[in-house]
């Protein structure tokens, strides 16, 4: 297991270095990406040979956490990311909870009652959820629940800790994030409902489940003691692999609800051709994705050693 984890860690480090090289090549050495008139080349230290530029770029990231300064207002990129990242983290974590609360029960119920009216309703939800665009869904929910019924704020964000305005604190923070959570969670829940239904349905048809039922095991015990053990590792792995796709939807959710997160900041930096800010956010998000995938691999190898090329725990006992 230790050898497998070290190999995965080495792969992750290599991938991170490759990502920094790609970001450097895409945003720093292309002539069209040079700083606009009036800004010095010290913004991203564009001088010297290419190996020297890249080494300095990588050293500034690792040693000083320096991602340059914004072309628009000269603010350090890391400072802007530090303000926007907690907003995105709140959105993703809360959306993930909503996502699981929707996907897990619907997927299980549809798997337990195939070809029933409930199964048809669940598959209709999956089809609609996969087809919807997050920006459209966000704007629609904001209009219906915010502007029309006045039940929840249609847009805006309130700080959870140390608010700088009158809008702040746990209650208002939660109030402003309910609709973004629902938007983010519902769209991702559709795909995972389908995956859970297919995985559970496949396991229920296997011989070991039929044998357990023949011995008198009830549905709850079969799901908990047999099916869940085999379904959970690929489920965790899929979350890790698709987290990048889920984070792409953050841009649209931020736009729909006016959240000052990484998605909204990235959209503004692209519109303003603020290349250091764009590069910094892209690099930060990709690093987060690599770390999440590594953590998912660790969890999967712990739940099921076979994913690491090892025999099951009971087989080695």
NORDA-V404081 format. One record per pair of residues at least 24 apart in sequence whose C-alpha atoms are under 10 Angstrom apart, sorted by sequence separation. I is the first residue (numbers start at 0). J is the second residue. D is the distance in Angstrom with one decimal. If there is no record, write none. Layout:
i & j & d
I & J & D
I & J & D
//
This chain:
i & j & d
28 & 52 & 9.0
42 & 66 & 9.3
43 & 67 & 5.5
150 & 174 & 9.5
151 & 175 & 7.0
152 & 176 & 8.6
154 & 178 & 8.9
202 & 226 & 6.0
24 & 49 & 9.4
27 & 52 & 9.0
28 & 53 & 9.5
42 & 67 & 5.7
43 & 68 & 7.7
151 & 176 & 9.2
152 & 177 & 8.9
153 & 178 & 7.9
154 & 179 & 9.0
201 & 226 & 9.4
202 & 227 & 9.1
23 & 49 & 9.9
27 & 53 & 9.1
41 & 67 & 8.7
42 & 68 & 5.9
43 & 69 & 9.9
151 & 177 & 7.8
152 & 178 & 8.1
153 & 179 & 9.5
200 & 226 & 9.4
41 & 68 & 9.4
42 & 69 & 8.2
151 & 178 & 7.5
199 & 226 & 6.7
202 & 229 & 7.9
42 & 70 & 8.1
198 & 226 & 9.0
199 & 227 & 8.1
202 & 230 & 7.9
23 & 52 & 8.9
24 & 53 & 8.7
27 & 56 & 9.5
198 & 227 & 9.8
201 & 230 & 9.7
23 & 53 & 6.8
199 & 229 & 9.0
42 & 73 & 8.7
198 & 229 & 8.9
199 & 230 & 6.8
38 & 70 & 7.7
198 & 230 & 6.3
20 & 53 & 7.3
23 & 56 & 7.7
37 & 70 & 9.9
42 & 75 & 9.8
145 & 178 & 9.0
198 & 231 & 9.6
19 & 53 & 8.8
20 & 54 & 9.7
23 & 57 & 8.9
144 & 178 & 8.3
35 & 70 & 7.9
38 & 73 & 9.4
195 & 230 & 7.9
198 & 233 & 9.0
20 & 56 & 9.3
34 & 70 & 7.4
194 & 230 & 9.9
195 & 231 & 9.5
198 & 234 & 8.9
19 & 56 & 8.7
20 & 57 & 8.5
141 & 178 & 7.1
247 & 284 & 9.8
19 & 57 & 7.2
140 & 178 & 6.9
141 & 179 & 8.9
195 & 233 & 9.9
246 & 284 & 8.3
140 & 179 & 8.9
194 & 233 & 9.8
195 & 234 & 7.8
246 & 285 & 10.0
138 & 178 & 9.9
194 & 234 & 8.2
16 & 57 & 8.5
19 & 60 & 9.3
137 & 178 & 7.5
140 & 181 & 8.9
141 & 182 & 9.7
243 & 284 & 8.4
136 & 178 & 10.0
137 & 179 & 7.0
140 & 182 & 7.8
243 & 285 & 8.0
246 & 288 & 8.9
136 & 179 & 9.8
137 & 180 & 9.8
139 & 182 & 9.8
191 & 234 & 8.5
194 & 237 & 9.3
137 & 181 & 8.7
138 & 182 & 9.4
243 & 287 & 9.1
244 & 288 & 9.9
136 & 181 & 9.6
137 & 182 & 5.7
242 & 287 & 9.6
243 & 288 & 6.1
133 & 179 & 9.8
136 & 182 & 6.5
137 & 183 & 8.5
191 & 237 & 8.9
242 & 288 & 6.8
243 & 289 & 9.2
135 & 182 & 9.6
136 & 183 & 9.3
191 & 238 & 8.9
241 & 288 & 9.2
242 & 289 & 9.8
134 & 182 & 8.8
240 & 288 & 8.5
243 & 291 & 9.6
133 & 182 & 6.7
134 & 183 & 10.0
136 & 185 & 9.5
239 & 288 & 7.8
240 & 289 & 9.4
242 & 291 & 8.0
243 & 292 & 9.7
132 & 182 & 9.8
133 & 183 & 7.2
136 & 186 & 8.8
239 & 289 & 8.9
242 & 292 & 8.4
239 & 290 & 9.3
240 & 291 & 8.6
241 & 292 & 9.2
133 & 185 & 9.3
239 & 291 & 6.0
240 & 292 & 6.4
133 & 186 & 7.0
238 & 291 & 9.1
239 & 292 & 4.8
240 & 293 & 9.9
131 & 185 & 9.9
132 & 186 & 8.2
133 & 187 & 9.8
187 & 241 & 9.6
238 & 292 & 8.5
239 & 293 & 8.2
131 & 186 & 7.3
187 & 242 & 9.9
237 & 292 & 9.4
239 & 294 & 8.1
240 & 295 & 8.5
129 & 185 & 9.5
130 & 186 & 8.8
236 & 292 & 7.8
239 & 295 & 5.5
240 & 296 & 9.8
128 & 185 & 7.0
129 & 186 & 6.6
187 & 244 & 9.4
235 & 292 & 9.6
236 & 293 & 9.8
238 & 295 & 7.9
239 & 296 & 8.1
128 & 186 & 5.3
129 & 187 & 8.0
187 & 245 & 7.1
236 & 294 & 9.5
237 & 295 & 8.7
127 & 186 & 9.0
128 & 187 & 7.8
129 & 188 & 9.1
130 & 189 & 9.6
186 & 245 & 9.1
235 & 294 & 9.8
236 & 295 & 5.8
125 & 185 & 9.7
128 & 188 & 7.8
129 & 189 & 6.1
235 & 295 & 6.2
236 & 296 & 6.7
124 & 185 & 9.7
125 & 186 & 8.9
128 & 189 & 5.2
129 & 190 & 6.6
184 & 245 & 9.4
187 & 248 & 9.3
234 & 295 & 9.8
235 & 296 & 8.4
236 & 297 & 9.7
124 & 186 & 10.0
125 & 187 & 9.7
127 & 189 & 8.0
128 & 190 & 7.8
183 & 245 & 8.1
186 & 248 & 9.1
233 & 295 & 9.8
236 & 298 & 8.5
125 & 188 & 8.1
126 & 189 & 7.5
183 & 246 & 9.4
232 & 295 & 9.0
235 & 298 & 7.6
236 & 299 & 6.6
124 & 188 & 9.6
125 & 189 & 4.5
126 & 190 & 8.8
232 & 296 & 9.1
235 & 299 & 6.7
236 & 300 & 9.9
124 & 189 & 6.8
125 & 190 & 6.5
183 & 248 & 7.3
234 & 299 & 9.1
123 & 189 & 9.6
124 & 190 & 9.8
125 & 191 & 8.8
182 & 248 & 9.7
183 & 249 & 7.5
232 & 298 & 7.8
233 & 299 & 7.5
122 & 189 & 8.7
125 & 192 & 7.0
126 & 193 & 9.4
182 & 249 & 9.9
232 & 299 & 5.0
235 & 302 & 9.8
121 & 189 & 8.9
124 & 192 & 9.1
125 & 193 & 6.7
183 & 251 & 9.4
231 & 299 & 8.3
232 & 300 & 8.0
124 & 193 & 9.7
182 & 251 & 10.0
183 & 252 & 7.0
232 & 301 & 8.9
233 & 302 & 10.0
86 & 156 & 8.4
89 & 159 & 9.7
122 & 192 & 8.6
179 & 249 & 9.3
182 & 252 & 7.3
232 & 302 & 6.3
233 & 303 & 9.5
86 & 157 & 9.5
121 & 192 & 8.1
122 & 193 & 7.5
231 & 302 & 8.0
232 & 303 & 6.6
86 & 158 & 8.5
121 & 193 & 8.6
180 & 252 & 9.0
231 & 303 & 9.1
232 & 304 & 9.9
85 & 158 & 9.5
86 & 159 & 9.5
179 & 252 & 6.4
182 & 255 & 9.7
229 & 302 & 9.0
233 & 306 & 9.3
85 & 159 & 9.8
122 & 196 & 9.6
178 & 252 & 9.6
179 & 253 & 8.0
228 & 302 & 7.8
229 & 303 & 8.1
232 & 306 & 8.5
121 & 196 & 9.6
228 & 303 & 8.3
179 & 255 & 8.5
179 & 256 & 7.0
118 & 196 & 9.3
178 & 256 & 8.4
179 & 257 & 10.0
179 & 258 & 9.0
93 & 173 & 9.7
97 & 177 & 9.7
176 & 256 & 9.0
175 & 256 & 8.9
94 & 176 & 9.3
98 & 180 & 8.6
102 & 184 & 9.2
106 & 188 & 9.6
110 & 192 & 9.8
176 & 258 & 9.2
89 & 172 & 9.7
93 & 176 & 8.3
94 & 177 & 8.9
97 & 180 & 6.8
98 & 181 & 8.1
101 & 184 & 8.0
102 & 185 & 8.6
105 & 188 & 9.4
106 & 189 & 9.4
109 & 192 & 8.8
110 & 193 & 9.5
113 & 196 & 9.1
175 & 258 & 9.4
89 & 173 & 9.8
93 & 177 & 8.5
94 & 178 & 9.6
96 & 180 & 8.5
97 & 181 & 6.6
98 & 182 & 9.5
100 & 184 & 8.9
101 & 185 & 7.4
105 & 189 & 9.5
106 & 190 & 10.0
108 & 192 & 9.9
109 & 193 & 9.0
112 & 196 & 10.0
94 & 179 & 7.6
95 & 180 & 8.0
96 & 181 & 9.7
97 & 182 & 9.3
98 & 183 & 7.7
99 & 184 & 7.9
100 & 185 & 9.7
102 & 187 & 8.6
103 & 188 & 8.5
106 & 191 & 7.8
107 & 192 & 8.3
110 & 195 & 8.0
111 & 196 & 8.5
90 & 176 & 7.1
93 & 179 & 8.9
94 & 180 & 4.3
95 & 181 & 9.6
97 & 183 & 8.3
98 & 184 & 4.1
99 & 185 & 9.4
101 & 187 & 9.6
102 & 188 & 4.9
105 & 191 & 9.6
106 & 192 & 4.6
107 & 193 & 9.8
109 & 195 & 9.1
110 & 196 & 4.8
89 & 176 & 8.3
90 & 177 & 9.2
93 & 180 & 5.7
94 & 181 & 6.5
97 & 184 & 5.1
98 & 185 & 5.9
101 & 188 & 6.1
102 & 189 & 6.8
105 & 192 & 6.2
106 & 193 & 6.4
108 & 195 & 9.9
109 & 196 & 6.1
110 & 197 & 7.1
113 & 200 & 8.3
91 & 179 & 9.4
92 & 180 & 8.6
93 & 181 & 8.7
94 & 182 & 7.8
95 & 183 & 7.9
96 & 184 & 7.5
97 & 185 & 7.3
98 & 186 & 8.0
99 & 187 & 9.1
100 & 188 & 8.5
101 & 189 & 8.4
102 & 190 & 8.2
103 & 191 & 7.9
104 & 192 & 8.3
105 & 193 & 8.9
106 & 194 & 7.6
107 & 195 & 6.8
108 & 196 & 8.0
109 & 197 & 9.2
110 & 198 & 8.5
111 & 199 & 8.3
112 & 200 & 9.5
90 & 179 & 6.9
91 & 180 & 7.7
94 & 183 & 5.3
95 & 184 & 5.9
98 & 187 & 6.2
99 & 188 & 6.8
102 & 191 & 5.8
103 & 192 & 6.5
106 & 195 & 5.0
107 & 196 & 6.0
110 & 199 & 6.1
111 & 200 & 7.3
86 & 176 & 9.6
90 & 180 & 6.1
93 & 183 & 8.8
94 & 184 & 4.4
95 & 185 & 9.4
97 & 187 & 9.5
98 & 188 & 4.7
101 & 191 & 9.1
102 & 192 & 4.4
103 & 193 & 9.8
105 & 195 & 8.6
106 & 196 & 4.4
107 & 197 & 9.5
109 & 199 & 9.4
110 & 200 & 5.1
89 & 180 & 8.9
90 & 181 & 9.7
93 & 184 & 8.0
94 & 185 & 8.2
97 & 188 & 8.1
98 & 189 & 8.4
101 & 192 & 7.7
102 & 193 & 8.1
103 & 194 & 9.7
104 & 195 & 9.2
105 & 196 & 8.0
106 & 197 & 8.1
107 & 198 & 9.5
108 & 199 & 9.9
109 & 200 & 8.7
110 & 201 & 8.9
90 & 182 & 10.0
91 & 183 & 7.6
92 & 184 & 9.6
94 & 186 & 9.7
95 & 187 & 8.4
98 & 190 & 9.9
99 & 191 & 8.3
102 & 194 & 9.0
103 & 195 & 6.9
104 & 196 & 9.7
106 & 198 & 9.1
107 & 199 & 7.0
110 & 202 & 9.9
111 & 203 & 8.5
90 & 183 & 7.8
91 & 184 & 8.5
94 & 187 & 8.8
95 & 188 & 8.7
98 & 191 & 8.3
99 & 192 & 8.9
102 & 195 & 7.5
103 & 196 & 8.7
106 & 199 & 8.1
107 & 200 & 8.6
110 & 203 & 8.5
90 & 184 & 9.4
94 & 188 & 9.5
98 & 192 & 9.2
102 & 196 & 9.1
106 & 200 & 9.4
156 & 253 & 10.0
155 & 253 & 9.4
154 & 253 & 9.3
154 & 254 & 9.4
155 & 255 & 9.7
156 & 256 & 8.3
154 & 255 & 7.5
155 & 256 & 6.1
156 & 257 & 7.5
157 & 258 & 9.3
153 & 255 & 8.9
154 & 256 & 4.2
155 & 257 & 5.3
156 & 258 & 5.8
157 & 259 & 9.9
153 & 256 & 6.6
154 & 257 & 5.5
155 & 258 & 5.8
156 & 259 & 7.3
152 & 256 & 9.0
153 & 257 & 9.0
154 & 258 & 7.4
155 & 259 & 8.3
156 & 260 & 9.5
111 & 218 & 9.0
138 & 251 & 9.7
134 & 248 & 8.4
137 & 251 & 8.1
138 & 252 & 8.8
141 & 255 & 7.9
107 & 222 & 9.1
133 & 248 & 6.5
134 & 249 & 9.5
136 & 251 & 9.7
137 & 252 & 6.3
140 & 255 & 9.5
141 & 256 & 7.3
132 & 248 & 8.9
133 & 249 & 8.6
134 & 250 & 8.7
135 & 251 & 8.7
136 & 252 & 8.9
137 & 253 & 9.1
138 & 254 & 9.1
139 & 255 & 9.1
140 & 256 & 9.7
133 & 250 & 9.2
134 & 251 & 4.9
135 & 252 & 9.3
137 & 254 & 8.8
138 & 255 & 5.4
133 & 251 & 6.0
134 & 252 & 6.1
137 & 255 & 5.4
138 & 256 & 7.5
132 & 251 & 8.6
133 & 252 & 6.4
134 & 253 & 8.8
136 & 255 & 8.6
137 & 256 & 7.0
132 & 252 & 10.0
133 & 253 & 10.0
134 & 254 & 7.3
135 & 255 & 8.0
133 & 254 & 9.8
134 & 255 & 5.7
133 & 255 & 8.4
134 & 256 & 9.1
95 & 238 & 9.7
95 & 245 & 9.7
91 & 242 & 9.5
94 & 245 & 10.0
91 & 245 & 8.5
91 & 246 & 7.8
90 & 246 & 10.0
91 & 249 & 8.0
87 & 246 & 8.9
90 & 249 & 8.1
87 & 249 & 7.5
90 & 252 & 9.0
87 & 250 & 9.6
90 & 253 & 9.1
87 & 252 & 10.0
87 & 253 & 8.5
86 & 253 & 9.5
90 & 258 & 9.4
90 & 260 & 8.7
87 & 258 & 8.5
89 & 260 & 9.4
86 & 258 & 7.5
87 & 259 & 8.3
88 & 260 & 8.6
86 & 259 & 6.8
87 & 260 & 5.0
88 & 261 & 9.3
85 & 259 & 9.6
86 & 260 & 5.0
87 & 261 & 6.1
83 & 258 & 9.0
84 & 259 & 9.0
85 & 260 & 7.5
86 & 261 & 7.7
87 & 262 & 7.7
83 & 259 & 5.9
84 & 260 & 6.2
85 & 261 & 8.9
86 & 262 & 9.8
87 & 263 & 9.6
82 & 259 & 8.3
83 & 260 & 4.3
84 & 261 & 6.0
82 & 260 & 7.9
83 & 261 & 5.2
84 & 262 & 9.5
81 & 260 & 9.9
82 & 261 & 8.9
83 & 262 & 8.6
80 & 260 & 8.5
81 & 261 & 9.6
83 & 263 & 8.8
84 & 264 & 10.0
79 & 260 & 9.7
80 & 261 & 7.0
83 & 264 & 7.4
79 & 261 & 9.0
83 & 265 & 10.0
80 & 264 & 8.5
79 & 264 & 8.4
80 & 265 & 9.9
80 & 276 & 8.7
84 & 280 & 9.5
71 & 268 & 8.5
79 & 276 & 8.4
83 & 280 & 9.8
70 & 268 & 9.2
69 & 268 & 8.7
76 & 275 & 7.1
77 & 276 & 8.8
80 & 279 & 8.1
84 & 283 & 9.4
71 & 271 & 7.5
75 & 275 & 9.3
76 & 276 & 5.6
79 & 279 & 9.7
80 & 280 & 7.0
84 & 284 & 9.4
70 & 271 & 8.8
71 & 272 & 8.7
72 & 273 & 9.6
75 & 276 & 8.6
76 & 277 & 9.0
79 & 280 & 9.3
70 & 272 & 8.2
71 & 273 & 6.4
73 & 275 & 10.0
74 & 276 & 9.3
76 & 278 & 9.2
77 & 279 & 7.6
69 & 272 & 10.0
70 & 273 & 5.4
71 & 274 & 9.6
76 & 279 & 6.4
77 & 280 & 8.9
80 & 283 & 8.3
69 & 273 & 6.3
70 & 274 & 7.2
71 & 275 & 9.7
75 & 279 & 10.0
76 & 280 & 8.2
68 & 273 & 9.4
69 & 274 & 7.6
70 & 275 & 7.0
71 & 276 & 9.1
68 & 274 & 9.4
69 & 275 & 5.7
70 & 276 & 7.8
77 & 283 & 9.4
67 & 274 & 9.8
68 & 275 & 6.3
69 & 276 & 5.5
67 & 275 & 6.1
68 & 276 & 7.2
69 & 277 & 9.0
66 & 275 & 7.1
67 & 276 & 7.9
66 & 276 & 8.1
69 & 279 & 9.6
67 & 278 & 9.4
68 & 279 & 9.4
66 & 278 & 8.2
67 & 279 & 8.0
66 & 279 & 5.8
65 & 279 & 9.3
66 & 280 & 9.3
66 & 282 & 9.2
66 & 283 & 9.7
60 & 279 & 10.0
43 & 274 & 10.0
43 & 275 & 7.5
42 & 275 & 8.2
35 & 272 & 9.6
34 & 272 & 10.0
35 & 273 & 9.7
34 & 273 & 9.1
32 & 272 & 8.9
34 & 274 & 8.3
32 & 273 & 9.5
33 & 274 & 8.7
34 & 275 & 9.2
32 & 274 & 7.0
32 & 275 & 9.4
27 & 274 & 8.6
26 & 274 & 6.5
27 & 275 & 8.7
25 & 274 & 9.8
26 & 275 & 7.6
26 & 277 & 8.7
27 & 278 & 9.1
26 & 278 & 6.5
25 & 278 & 8.5
26 & 279 & 9.9
22 & 277 & 9.8
23 & 278 & 8.2
22 & 278 & 6.4
22 & 279 & 8.6
19 & 278 & 9.6
22 & 281 & 7.9
23 & 282 & 9.7
22 & 282 & 6.9
21 & 282 & 9.4
19 & 281 & 9.9
18 & 281 & 9.5
19 & 282 & 6.9
18 & 282 & 7.2
19 & 283 & 10.0
19 & 285 & 9.5
15 & 282 & 9.0
18 & 285 & 7.6
19 & 286 & 9.3
18 & 286 & 8.2
15 & 285 & 8.2
16 & 286 & 9.9
14 & 285 & 9.8
15 & 286 & 6.6
18 & 289 & 10.0
14 & 286 & 9.1
12 & 286 & 9.8
15 & 289 & 7.5
11 & 286 & 9.3
14 & 289 & 7.8
15 & 290 & 9.4
12 & 289 & 8.9
11 & 289 & 6.5
12 & 290 & 9.6
10 & 289 & 9.8
11 & 290 & 7.6
11 & 292 & 8.8
8 & 290 & 9.5
11 & 293 & 7.1
10 & 293 & 9.3
7 & 292 & 9.8
8 & 293 & 7.2
7 & 293 & 7.0
8 & 294 & 9.9
7 & 294 & 10.0
4 & 293 & 8.8
7 & 296 & 8.0
8 & 297 & 9.9
7 & 297 & 8.8
4 & 296 & 8.4
3 & 296 & 9.8
4 & 297 & 7.0
3 & 297 & 9.3
4 & 300 & 8.7
0 & 297 & 9.5
3 & 300 & 8.8
0 & 300 & 7.8
7 & 307 & 9.9
0 & 301 & 8.7
3 & 306 & 9.8
4 & 307 & 8.4
0 & 304 & 7.7
3 & 307 & 6.2
2 & 307 & 9.3
3 & 308 & 8.3
1 & 307 & 9.8
3 & 309 & 9.3
0 & 307 & 6.9
0 & 308 & 8.7
0 & 309 & 7.4
//
